[in-house]
Amino acid sequence: MADVVRGGGTPEPLASPVAPPAPHHVRLVVVTTRPADDLLPDGTPMLIARYWHPREARWIELPFESAEHAVRLFVDENGWVLRQQQILDTPDHHEIIFEAKVERLRLSDATEVLETEVGLAPEDVKEILQRVEERVDRDAAGP
């Protein structure tokens, strides 16, 4: 294809026949780890991974066997892309930065999934989630 030349002899680029890609909307998610107070059944120390979840607008804390375990699950299950990982002041304190597509962070919550995809009535969903919450509270309280 020939370039279009204007009065001064400088060629102007031609428009691309291919449409530009849609903008890639991503968010960086920073996960930090710290040692947990509990041990795994085999006596191995656990790590707690903590990050701000934009959809839920709250901090999420999850237990993991190691920082590598956390990275693997965030990448495999959430579809996040690892961008950076560094040890902070001790080997149990990590900062892990992921790139997450905004639409992945906006996935439906449990209520919406149970009602729309499973087809449960709202009152049944409320009862199920209440039972789950009570069980979590009971397990957290310990024996």
Sequence and secondary structure as in RCSB ss.txt:
>XXXX:A:sequence
MADVVRGGGTPEPLASPVAPPAPHHVRLVVVTTRPADDLLPDGTPMLIARYWHPREARWIELPFESAEHAVRLFV
DENGWVLRQQQILDTPDHHEIIFEAKVERLRLSDATEVLETEVGLAPEDVKEILQRVEERVDRDAAGP
>XXXX:A:secstr
   EE TTS EE    SS       EEEEEEEEEEEEEE TTS EEEEEEEEETTTTEEEEEEES HHHHHHHHH
HHH  EEEEEEE SSTT EEEEEEEEHHHHT   HHHIIIIIS   HHHHHHHHHHHHHHHHHHHH  
